[in-house]
């Protein structure tokens, strides 16, 4: 038996919906476009590569209050 996917609930904790794009301010002062997804977790948009990538730290930063949602 598989555990229930909790990403929709995590997104709701931050007032967001799955696949809704928004911006965060990281602890290093960078602005990143991110989104919560059901299958890959929190993704950020890489402007150089022009693709969505996973960064485990950004979700931790949000949960720990070290990053903030700015848009």
C-alpha positions in Angstrom: 0.0 0.0 0.0 1.3 3.4 -1.0 1.2 6.4 1.3 -1.1 9.3 0.4 0.5 12.2 -1.6 0.5 15.3 0.6 1.8 17.9 -1.9 -1.7 19.5 -2.4 -2.0 19.9 1.3 1.5 21.4 1.5 0.7 23.9 -1.3 -2.5 24.9 0.6 -0.4 25.6 3.8 1.2 28.3 1.8 -2.0 29.6 0.2 -1.2 28.0 -3.2 -2.6 25.4 -5.6 -0.8 22.7 -7.4 1.0 24.0 -10.5 0.3 27.6 -9.5 3.5 29.6 -10.3 4.7 32.1 -7.7 8.0 33.7 -6.6 10.0 33.3 -3.5 12.9 35.3 -2.0 15.7 32.9 -1.1 18.0 33.3 1.9 20.7 34.4 -0.5 18.5 37.3 -1.7 17.6 35.7 -5.1 14.1 35.7 -6.5 13.0 32.3 -7.9 9.9 31.3 -9.8 8.5 28.1 -8.2 5.5 25.8 -8.2 4.2 22.9 -6.2 3.5 19.7 -8.2 1.9 16.5 -7.2 4.5 14.2 -8.9 7.8 16.1 -8.3 7.3 18.3 -5.3 8.4 21.9 -5.3 10.1 22.9 -8.6 11.9 26.1 -9.6 12.2 27.5 -13.1 15.8 27.7 -14.3 16.0 30.7 -16.5 19.3 29.6 -18.1 18.2 26.0 -18.9 14.6 27.1 -19.6 13.2 24.2 -17.6 11.6 23.2 -14.3 14.0 21.6 -11.8 13.8 20.1 -8.4 15.5 21.8 -5.5 15.0 20.2 -2.1 16.4 23.2 -0.2 13.7 25.6 -1.4 10.9 23.6 0.2 12.9 23.4 3.4 13.6 27.1 3.4 9.9 27.9 3.0 8.9 25.5 5.8 11.7 26.9 8.1 10.8 30.5 7.4 14.1 31.2 5.7 12.5 32.0 2.4 9.4 34.0 1.8 6.7 34.1 -0.9 6.8 37.5 -2.6 4.3 37.1 -5.4 
